[in-house]
Amino acid sequence: MTSLTSDAPPAPAGPLIEAVGLSKRFGDFQAVDAVDFSVARGESFGFLGPNGAGKSSTMRMVAAVSPATEGRLRVLGMDPAVRGPAIRSRLGVVPQQDNLDLELTVWENLYIYGRYFGIPKRALRPKIEELLDFAQLSDRARDKVEPLSGGMKRRLTIARSLINDPEILLLDEPTTGLDPQARHVLWDRLYRLKHQGVTLVLTTHYMDEAEQLCDRLVVMDHGRIVAEGSPSKLITEHVSREVAELRFGIDQNEVRAAEVADLAQRVEVLADRLLLYVDDGEAVLQAVHQRGLQPVSSLVRRASLEDVFLRLTGRSLVD
């Protein structure tokens, strides 16, 4: 079997991914609307937004499996419309839903995928052992995939995506459906890949995931990019340092908002609570109590990307 990478040009010295005016339409529906972005070598880059924001459609164009409707896209210096197979041979892809062969063993899933890329058997066997160790699945190598936990299956999917030593790893909602412990294990694996020099591109609607994994990200809403920068830069530019959350009970939050509005730089009224954007949350809580107001519950937290998204779009990431 001949390697798919034999006629591929070297990766460019500039961005590994570059999009200008990139759009995707499905009939009359505009899934991605003239977005511009670039991804540098070794960077961990994210698309943050709710379901339906256009993140997955953008990733499918980058993965060279869905043609762009308009705009310019280059991946590893190549046009996906012309060099799709060459691009795909140099990518690792972790889809939103695991698509492992459940009837095969963990080891067999990696072996068959490696043979698809034309990796010789002699080189493939030690590669599989290396990936099993990386994914913390060495002791499950001969087990069938079907009974594995969700976290194990996700780690196996990531291990499989690395079988061809990809220059770019694309991860679509990598931890959706995982419990908190499994998410943290997966974050650790991705963090290790980043420090090995793998370029990561991921979509997520989890603010904490974006803050943990991304050097830089774009915030997407309704197919458009509404902000770009590092997580800390976006928080500094768009929201205050702290947020005081107040819950006054059913049908009381909107009424109380007017009574505390002067205490904050901005107040957001949500269905179940008020968000007061401030520099000193504890001082604001004290001022609220001094006015004779008694919220059912209150807390102070640091501002997050969730607050950035709410500021930019007027709605929550989980809407």
Secondary structure, DSSP 8 states (H G I E B T S, - for coil): ---TTTT-----SS-SEEEEEEEEEETTEEEEEEEEEEE-TT-EEEEE--TTSSHHHHHHHHTTSS--SEEEEEETTB-HHHHHHHHHTTEEEE-SS----TTSBHHHHHHHHHHHTT--HHHHHHHHHHHHHHTT-GGGTTSBSTTS-HHHHHHHHHHHHTTT--SEEEEESTTTT--HHHHHHHHHHHHHHHHTT-EEEEEES-HHHHHHH-SEEEEEETTEEEEEE-HHHHHHHHS-SEEEEEE--TTTHHHHHHHHGGGSSEEEE-SS-EEEEES-HHHHHHHHHHTT---SEEEEEE--HHHHHHHHHSS-TT-
